[in-house]
Amino acid sequence: MNKDIRFLIVAFDGLRPDMVDDALMPNLSAFFRSGSHCTDNRAVFPTETRVNQSSLITGCHPGRHGMVANKFMEPAAGGFLNTADFDALSTADDALNGILTAPSLGEILHDAGLELAVVGCGTPGGNRILHHRAEVLGNLNLSLHGLDKSATPAAGQTVIDSLGPIPEAELPNKARVDWVVDAYMEVVAPQRDPAAAILWFSDPDTPYHYRGIESEEAAESIRHADAAFGRLLQWRDASGRSDTLQIIAMSDHGHVATHGEAMKLPEVFVDAGFDMAETTLISGTFGSLYVNDIAEQLRLVSWLQAQPWCGPIFARDLGGPPPGTLPLVAAQCDHRRSGDIVFVLARDAAAPHGGLLGRCLHDNPEIPIGFGLHGGLSGYEVSTVLAFSGNQFANAHRIDVPTGIIDIMPTILHGLGIDGPDMDGRVLHETMGGVTPGSEPRIVVAEGANGYQQSLNYDEVGDSRYLAHAQRVGGPPLT
């Protein structure tokens, strides 16, 4: 075990890679050039934050770690679970002795006598997921939503006592992003010295959602988050940690722009004659349907394939795969919590504001028309940021082979000299100057009723799979 090495993960929630340039993010751009930059990094599906946070700290796809969406059905936790709800998530965590069904980074480090510390200003539920067993293990997990929304209130209080009160949230969330960085530099690193730490920035995700991905507020949030990241890089050198602290910069998903009003899908299904008292629908920019039997599943799938607003469809085999669907395992989300039908609303590559590409239909009434959303399988949502810097990693190195959020945890464990469990991700030896492996592009196609056809593109690197994009082939234009 290498006890001298430390890892710091800095997460820019929702950051699209095509928004990283010298004008908007000079510090991250320079970090890309000077470190080991993974240029084709990918999220897991669904491209939602808490799903990808779970993949970050387990090295697994949702089919293994069980965080199959931001909202899903879990009978052992009382049925419907909204993982943004800190109290509901805490109750489920306690009832299940851990909400995740794969070992997490915090647990593995604890078994090795090391600590994972988390400080973040994302959602309270998301912050909890990043180290959901922190209190049991005596670690630190502090949410800037307050001690009552933190997994470790007592440990969090010591940070507040040292640093001062948590600032109020704003949009952009500049004061809280700064507080997260200060908490790590001034308290967490010098006092706790964790083997690994995660700093989660809520920006630019929140401005993307509520001001638009090409808004001035979004740009302002990106510039400020980049400046905060620059302070961390300067501190690493000034504090004498250049030879020990490995820094990982990442994002968890991209964004596209919403197109049209929220679709009110529950009403749409009822109007089509489906008994929604017997079938559970959880909708957003993708939908999960929990059904009772194969006949109803087949009827729903056939109807969905006739709807111009429906994109890719994945389904559980309840006694025969529904024609035209792809199996849940194709999207790596085959877990008992997944819907029996998972469908993605239609997307296209238009530029609604004349700049960034990507639009989606949706059922999220709180998101204004034309503002940012994610969750689906367009390349703009799957593509994410990843780069490494430190004495374990190659300098000025560009990696173009596909990588993913699932690779971060195995790479950290390798750097610490810890044998990890079986994971879906791989150690990124190429970031450390090793041989870059080859990749194999794959595509699967399915044809169903009413002329419906869909395809899923992905890449394989060794035993790891990275989703690229999925689409309805020849679908009608968004209206």
C-alpha positions as CSV (number, residue, x, y, z in Angstrom):
1,M,0.0,0.0,0.0
2,N,1.2,3.5,-0.9
3,K,0.4,5.6,2.2
4,D,2.2,8.7,1.0
5,I,-0.1,9.3,-2.0
6,R,-3.3,11.3,-1.8
7,F,-6.1,11.8,-4.3
8,L,-8.3,14.8,-4.8
9,I,-11.3,14.5,-7.1
10,V,-12.8,17.9,-8.3
11,A,-16.2,17.5,-9.9
12,F,-17.7,20.1,-12.2
13,D,-21.4,19.0,-12.2
14,G,-22.8,18.9,-15.7
15,L,-19.8,20.4,-17.5
16,R,-19.9,19.8,-21.3
17,P,-16.4,19.2,-22.6
18,D,-17.0,21.5,-25.6
19,M,-17.3,24.4,-23.1
20,V,-13.7,24.1,-21.9
21,D,-11.4,26.5,-23.6
22,D,-8.8,29.1,-22.8
23,A,-11.2,32.0,-22.7
24,L,-13.8,30.4,-20.4
25,M,-11.7,28.0,-18.4
26,P,-8.0,28.8,-18.6
27,N,-7.0,26.8,-15.6
28,L,-8.8,23.6,-16.6
29,S,-7.6,24.0,-20.2
30,A,-4.0,24.3,-19.0
31,F,-4.6,21.3,-16.7
32,F,-5.7,19.3,-19.8
33,R,-2.5,20.2,-21.6
34,S,-0.1,19.7,-18.7
35,G,-1.6,16.5,-17.3
36,S,-3.0,13.3,-18.7
37,H,-6.2,14.2,-20.6
38,C,-8.9,11.6,-21.5
39,T,-10.5,13.3,-24.5
40,D,-13.3,10.7,-25.0
41,N,-14.6,10.2,-21.5
42,R,-18.2,8.9,-21.0
43,A,-20.9,8.9,-18.4
44,V,-23.1,5.9,-17.7
45,F,-26.8,5.7,-18.5
46,P,-29.0,7.2,-17.3
47,T,-26.9,10.3,-17.5
48,E,-28.1,11.7,-14.2
49,T,-26.0,12.9,-11.4
50,R,-26.7,10.5,-8.6
51,V,-26.4,7.5,-11.0
52,N,-23.0,8.7,-12.1
53,Q,-21.9,9.6,-8.6
54,S,-22.6,6.0,-7.7
55,S,-20.5,4.8,-10.7
56,L,-17.7,7.1,-9.6
57,I,-17.4,5.6,-6.2
58,T,-18.1,1.9,-7.2
59,G,-16.4,1.7,-10.6
60,C,-19.5,0.0,-11.8
61,H,-22.5,0.5,-14.1
62,P,-26.0,0.9,-12.6
63,G,-26.7,-2.7,-13.3
64,R,-24.3,-3.6,-10.6
65,H,-24.4,-0.7,-8.1
66,G,-28.2,-0.3,-8.1
67,M,-28.6,3.5,-8.4
68,V,-30.6,3.0,-11.6
69,A,-32.0,6.6,-11.8
70,N,-32.5,9.6,-9.6
71,K,-35.9,8.2,-8.9
72,F,-36.8,4.5,-8.8
73,M,-38.8,1.8,-7.1
74,E,-37.3,0.0,-4.1
75,P,-39.8,-2.1,-2.2
76,A,-37.4,-2.6,0.7
77,A,-37.3,1.1,1.2
78,G,-41.1,1.6,1.1
79,G,-41.6,1.8,-2.6
80,F,-40.9,4.9,-4.6
81,L,-37.5,6.6,-3.7
82,N,-36.5,10.1,-4.8
83,T,-32.7,10.1,-4.1
84,A,-32.6,13.9,-4.0
85,D,-34.5,13.7,-0.7
86,F,-31.9,13.4,1.9
87,D,-34.2,12.1,4.6
88,A,-35.8,9.5,2.4
89,L,-32.4,8.4,1.1
90,S,-31.1,8.1,4.7
91,T,-34.0,6.0,5.7
92,A,-33.5,3.7,2.7
93,D,-29.8,3.5,3.4
94,D,-30.4,2.4,7.0
95,A,-33.1,-0.1,6.0
96,L,-30.9,-1.7,3.4
97,N,-27.6,-1.4,5.3
98,G,-26.3,0.6,2.4
99,I,-28.3,1.9,-0.6
100,L,-25.7,0.7,-3.1
101,T,-25.4,-2.9,-4.1
102,A,-21.6,-2.7,-4.9
103,P,-18.7,-1.9,-2.6
104,S,-17.9,1.8,-2.5
105,L,-14.7,3.8,-2.4
106,G,-15.2,5.0,1.2
107,E,-15.8,1.4,2.5
108,I,-12.8,0.0,0.6
109,L,-10.5,2.7,1.9
110,H,-11.8,2.2,5.5
111,D,-11.0,-1.5,5.3
112,A,-7.4,-0.5,4.3
113,G,-7.2,1.9,7.3
114,L,-7.7,5.0,5.1
115,E,-10.3,7.7,4.8
116,L,-12.5,9.2,2.1
117,A,-13.7,12.8,2.8
118,V,-16.5,14.5,0.9
119,V,-17.4,18.2,0.8
120,G,-19.9,19.4,-1.7
121,C,-22.6,21.9,-2.7
122,G,-24.6,19.6,-5.0
123,T,-27.9,18.1,-3.9
124,P,-28.0,16.7,-0.3
125,G,-28.9,13.3,-1.7
126,G,-26.1,13.3,-4.1
127,N,-23.6,14.3,-1.5
128,R,-24.8,11.5,0.8
129,I,-24.3,8.9,-2.0
130,L,-20.7,9.9,-2.5
131,H,-19.9,8.4,0.9
132,H,-23.2,6.9,2.1
133,R,-21.5,5.0,5.0
134,A,-19.4,7.9,6.2
135,E,-21.0,8.2,9.6
136,V,-20.8,4.5,10.4
137,L,-17.1,4.6,9.4
138,G,-16.2,7.7,11.2
139,N,-15.3,9.7,8.1
140,L,-16.3,13.2,6.9
141,N,-19.2,13.9,4.5
142,L,-20.4,17.5,4.6
143,S,-23.1,19.0,2.5
144,L,-23.3,22.7,2.2
145,H,-27.1,22.4,2.5
146,G,-26.5,22.2,6.2
147,L,-25.6,19.8,9.0
148,D,-29.1,18.4,9.0
149,K,-28.5,17.4,5.4
150,S,-25.0,16.0,6.0
151,A,-24.2,12.4,6.5
152,T,-21.8,13.3,9.3
153,P,-23.1,16.4,11.2
154,A,-20.6,16.1,14.1
155,A,-17.6,15.9,11.8
156,G,-19.1,18.7,9.6
157,Q,-19.4,20.9,12.6
158,T,-15.7,20.8,13.2
159,V,-15.1,22.2,9.7
160,I,-17.6,25.0,10.2
161,D,-16.1,25.8,13.6
162,S,-12.7,26.2,11.9
163,L,-13.8,27.9,8.7
164,G,-16.9,29.9,9.6
165,P,-20.6,29.5,8.6
166,I,-21.7,28.1,5.3
167,P,-22.7,30.9,3.0
168,E,-26.2,31.2,1.5
169,A,-26.8,29.5,-1.9
170,E,-26.9,31.7,-5.0
171,L,-27.0,31.3,-8.7
172,P,-24.3,31.0,-9.8
173,N,-23.2,29.4,-6.5
174,K,-19.9,31.2,-6.3
175,A,-19.7,31.7,-2.5
176,R,-20.4,28.0,-1.8
177,V,-18.0,26.8,-4.4
178,D,-15.3,28.9,-2.8
179,W,-16.2,27.6,0.7
180,V,-15.9,24.0,-0.6
181,V,-12.4,24.7,-1.8
182,D,-11.4,26.6,1.3
183,A,-12.7,23.8,3.5
184,Y,-10.5,21.3,1.8
185,M,-7.3,23.5,1.8
186,E,-7.7,25.0,5.2
187,V,-9.3,22.3,7.3
188,V,-9.8,18.9,5.6
189,A,-6.3,18.4,4.1
190,P,-4.3,19.7,7.0
191,Q,-6.4,18.3,9.8
192,R,-7.8,15.0,8.5
193,D,-5.3,14.3,5.6
194,P,-7.6,11.8,3.9
195,A,-6.2,9.4,1.3
196,A,-8.9,10.5,-1.0
197,A,-11.3,13.5,-1.1
198,I,-14.2,14.5,-3.4
199,L,-15.1,18.2,-3.8
200,W,-18.4,18.5,-5.6
201,F,-19.2,21.8,-7.4
202,S,-22.9,22.4,-8.1
203,D,-21.9,24.6,-11.0
204,P,-22.4,24.7,-13.9
205,D,-25.3,22.2,-13.6
206,T,-27.7,24.5,-11.7
207,P,-27.3,27.5,-14.0
208,Y,-27.6,25.2,-17.0
209,H,-30.9,24.0,-15.7
210,Y,-32.4,27.3,-14.6
211,R,-30.7,29.9,-16.8
212,G,-29.8,27.9,-19.9
213,I,-26.6,26.2,-21.1
214,E,-25.6,29.3,-23.2
215,S,-26.7,31.9,-20.7
216,E,-24.4,34.5,-19.2
217,E,-25.1,33.0,-15.7
218,A,-23.8,29.7,-16.9
219,A,-20.7,31.2,-18.4
220,E,-20.1,33.2,-15.1
221,S,-20.5,30.0,-13.1
222,I,-18.0,28.2,-15.3
223,R,-15.4,31.0,-15.0
224,H,-15.8,31.1,-11.3
225,A,-15.5,27.3,-10.8
226,D,-12.4,27.4,-13.0
227,A,-10.9,30.1,-10.8
228,A,-11.6,28.0,-7.7
229,F,-10.0,25.1,-9.4
230,G,-7.0,27.3,-10.2
231,R,-6.7,28.1,-6.5
232,L,-6.5,24.4,-5.7
233,L,-3.7,24.0,-8.2
234,Q,-1.7,26.9,-6.7
235,W,-2.2,25.6,-3.2
236,R,-0.9,22.1,-4.2
237,D,2.4,23.7,-5.2
238,A,2.6,26.3,-2.3
239,S,1.8,23.7,0.4
240,G,4.5,21.3,-0.7
241,R,2.1,18.6,-1.9
242,S,3.3,18.5,-5.6
243,D,5.0,15.1,-5.1
244,T,2.1,13.4,-3.3
245,L,-1.3,14.9,-4.3
246,Q,-2.9,13.6,-7.4
247,I,-5.7,15.7,-8.7
248,I,-8.5,14.4,-10.9
249,A,-10.8,16.9,-12.7
250,M,-14.1,15.4,-14.0
251,S,-17.7,16.0,-14.8
252,D,-20.6,13.5,-14.4
253,H,-22.7,14.2,-17.5
254,G,-23.3,16.7,-20.2
255,H,-26.4,18.8,-21.0
256,V,-28.8,19.4,-23.9
257,A,-31.6,22.0,-24.3
258,T,-35.2,21.2,-23.6
259,H,-37.6,21.4,-26.6
260,G,-41.2,22.3,-26.0
261,E,-43.4,22.1,-22.9
262,A,-43.3,19.2,-20.4
263,M,-45.2,16.4,-22.0
264,K,-47.4,15.3,-19.0
265,L,-46.7,11.7,-19.7
266,P,-48.9,10.2,-17.0
267,E,-51.9,11.9,-18.7
268,V,-50.7,10.7,-22.1
269,F,-50.6,7.1,-20.9
270,V,-54.0,7.3,-19.3
271,D,-55.5,9.0,-22.4
272,A,-54.1,6.0,-24.5
273,G,-56.1,3.6,-22.3
274,F,-53.4,2.3,-20.0
275,D,-54.3,1.5,-16.3
276,M,-51.7,3.5,-14.5
277,A,-53.0,2.2,-11.2
278,E,-51.5,-1.1,-12.2
279,T,-48.5,0.2,-14.0
280,T,-46.0,2.6,-12.4
281,L,-44.5,5.3,-14.5
282,I,-41.5,7.5,-13.4
283,S,-40.9,10.1,-16.1
284,G,-38.5,12.8,-16.9
285,T,-36.4,13.0,-20.0
286,F,-36.4,9.2,-20.0
287,G,-39.1,7.0,-18.5
288,S,-39.2,3.9,-16.3
289,L,-42.3,1.7,-16.5
290,Y,-42.9,-1.0,-13.9
291,V,-45.5,-3.5,-15.2
292,N,-47.1,-6.6,-13.8
293,D,-46.9,-9.1,-16.7
294,I,-45.5,-9.8,-20.2
295,A,-48.8,-9.1,-22.0
296,E,-49.0,-5.5,-20.6
297,Q,-45.3,-5.0,-21.3
298,L,-45.8,-6.1,-24.9
299,R,-48.8,-3.8,-25.3
300,L,-46.9,-0.8,-23.8
301,V,-43.8,-1.4,-26.0
302,S,-45.9,-1.7,-29.2
303,W,-47.7,1.5,-28.4
304,L,-44.5,3.3,-27.5
305,Q,-43.0,2.3,-30.9
306,A,-45.8,4.1,-32.6
307,Q,-45.3,7.4,-30.7
308,P,-43.2,10.0,-32.6
309,W,-41.8,11.3,-29.3
310,C,-40.3,8.0,-28.3
311,G,-36.6,7.2,-28.9
312,P,-34.7,4.1,-27.7
313,I,-36.5,1.5,-25.7
314,F,-34.9,-1.1,-23.4
315,A,-36.8,-3.9,-21.7
316,R,-36.6,-6.6,-19.2
317,D,-37.2,-10.2,-20.4
318,L,-40.4,-11.1,-18.6
319,G,-40.9,-14.3,-20.7
320,G,-39.6,-13.3,-24.0
321,P,-38.0,-10.0,-25.1
322,P,-40.5,-7.5,-26.6
323,P,-39.8,-7.2,-30.3
324,G,-37.8,-4.1,-31.3
325,T,-36.4,-3.4,-27.8
326,L,-32.9,-3.7,-26.6
327,P,-32.2,-5.7,-23.4
328,L,-31.5,-3.7,-20.2
329,V,-28.1,-5.3,-20.2
330,A,-27.2,-3.5,-23.4
331,A,-27.4,-0.2,-21.6
332,Q,-25.7,-1.7,-18.5
333,C,-28.8,-1.0,-16.3
334,D,-30.1,-4.5,-15.7
335,H,-30.8,-4.3,-12.0
336,R,-33.9,-5.5,-10.1
337,R,-34.7,-1.8,-9.4
338,S,-34.8,-0.9,-13.1
339,G,-38.1,-0.4,-14.9
340,D,-39.4,-3.3,-16.9
341,I,-39.4,-0.9,-19.7
342,V,-36.9,2.0,-19.9
343,F,-37.6,4.5,-22.8
344,V,-35.7,7.7,-23.8
345,L,-37.6,10.6,-25.2
346,A,-36.6,11.8,-28.6
347,R,-33.5,14.0,-29.2
348,D,-31.8,15.7,-32.1
349,A,-28.6,17.5,-32.9
350,A,-30.1,21.0,-33.6
351,A,-28.5,24.1,-32.0
352,P,-31.6,25.8,-30.5
353,H,-29.6,29.0,-29.6
354,G,-27.2,28.9,-32.5
355,G,-24.3,27.6,-30.6
356,L,-24.2,24.3,-28.7
357,L,-25.8,21.3,-30.3
358,G,-28.5,19.1,-28.8
359,R,-32.2,19.2,-27.9
360,C,-34.5,16.8,-26.1
361,L,-38.2,16.3,-25.4
362,H,-38.9,16.1,-21.7
363,D,-41.4,15.7,-18.9
364,N,-39.7,18.1,-16.3
365,P,-42.1,21.0,-15.7
366,E,-39.6,22.8,-13.5
367,I,-37.1,23.2,-16.4
368,P,-38.0,26.2,-18.7
369,I,-38.1,25.6,-22.5
370,G,-34.7,25.8,-24.0
371,F,-32.8,25.3,-20.8
372,G,-30.4,22.5,-19.8
373,L,-31.4,18.9,-19.1
374,H,-29.8,15.5,-19.2
375,G,-30.5,11.8,-18.5
376,G,-30.6,10.4,-22.0
377,L,-28.2,8.8,-24.5
378,S,-27.3,11.5,-26.9
379,G,-23.5,12.0,-27.3
380,Y,-23.9,15.5,-25.8
381,E,-25.1,14.0,-22.5
382,V,-22.8,11.0,-22.4
383,S,-19.6,13.0,-23.2
384,T,-17.8,14.2,-20.1
385,V,-14.6,15.7,-18.7
386,L,-11.7,13.7,-17.3
387,A,-8.0,14.6,-16.7
388,F,-5.3,13.5,-14.2
389,S,-2.3,15.4,-12.8
390,G,0.3,14.3,-10.3
391,N,3.6,12.4,-10.0
392,Q,1.8,9.1,-10.8
393,F,0.5,10.4,-14.1
394,A,2.1,11.3,-17.4
395,N,2.7,14.9,-18.3
396,A,1.3,16.6,-21.4
397,H,-0.4,13.3,-22.4
398,R,-3.5,12.9,-24.5
399,I,-5.6,9.7,-24.4
400,D,-8.1,9.4,-27.2
401,V,-9.2,5.8,-26.5
402,P,-12.6,5.7,-24.8
403,T,-12.6,6.0,-21.0
404,G,-15.4,6.4,-18.4
405,I,-16.4,7.5,-15.0
406,I,-16.3,3.8,-14.1
407,D,-12.5,3.9,-14.5
408,I,-11.8,6.5,-11.8
409,M,-12.1,4.3,-8.8
410,P,-10.0,1.4,-10.1
411,T,-7.3,3.9,-11.1
412,I,-7.3,5.5,-7.6
413,L,-7.1,2.1,-5.9
414,H,-4.3,1.1,-8.1
415,G,-2.4,4.3,-7.3
416,L,-2.9,3.6,-3.6
417,G,-1.7,0.0,-4.0
418,I,-5.1,-1.4,-2.8
419,D,-6.6,-4.5,-4.4
420,G,-10.2,-3.6,-5.2
421,P,-13.3,-5.8,-5.8
422,D,-14.5,-6.8,-9.3
423,M,-15.5,-3.7,-11.1
424,D,-16.8,-2.7,-14.6
425,G,-14.1,-0.1,-15.0
426,R,-10.4,-0.6,-15.6
427,V,-7.2,0.9,-14.4
428,L,-6.2,3.6,-16.8
429,H,-2.6,2.6,-17.1
430,E,-2.3,4.8,-20.2
431,T,-2.7,7.9,-18.1
432,M,0.5,6.8,-16.2
433,G,2.5,6.4,-19.4
434,G,1.6,2.8,-20.0
435,V,0.6,1.4,-23.3
436,T,-2.7,2.7,-24.7
437,P,-5.1,-0.2,-25.3
438,G,-7.1,-0.7,-28.5
439,S,-10.8,-0.2,-28.6
440,E,-13.5,-2.0,-30.6
441,P,-16.6,0.1,-31.7
442,R,-19.8,-1.9,-31.6
443,I,-23.4,-1.3,-32.6
444,V,-26.6,-3.2,-31.9
445,V,-29.8,-2.7,-33.8
446,A,-33.4,-3.7,-33.1
447,E,-36.5,-3.5,-35.2
448,G,-40.1,-3.5,-33.9
449,A,-43.7,-2.6,-34.8
450,N,-44.8,0.3,-36.9
451,G,-41.5,0.6,-38.8
452,Y,-39.7,1.3,-35.5
453,Q,-36.0,0.8,-35.5
454,Q,-33.3,1.8,-33.0
455,S,-29.6,1.5,-32.6
456,L,-27.1,1.6,-29.7
457,N,-23.4,2.5,-30.2
458,Y,-20.7,1.6,-27.7
459,D,-17.1,0.8,-27.5
460,E,-15.2,-2.0,-25.8
461,V,-11.7,-1.6,-24.3
462,G,-10.7,-5.0,-22.8
463,D,-13.6,-6.1,-20.6
464,S,-15.0,-2.6,-20.1
465,R,-17.9,-1.1,-22.1
466,Y,-18.5,2.5,-22.8
467,L,-21.8,3.7,-24.1
468,A,-21.5,6.3,-26.9
469,H,-25.1,7.1,-28.0
470,A,-28.4,5.6,-28.8
471,Q,-31.1,6.8,-31.2
472,R,-34.3,5.9,-33.0
473,V,-33.3,5.3,-36.6
474,G,-35.2,7.5,-39.0
475,G,-37.5,9.0,-36.4
476,P,-39.6,12.0,-37.1
477,P,-38.2,15.5,-36.4
478,L,-38.9,17.1,-33.1
479,T,-42.0,19.3,-33.2
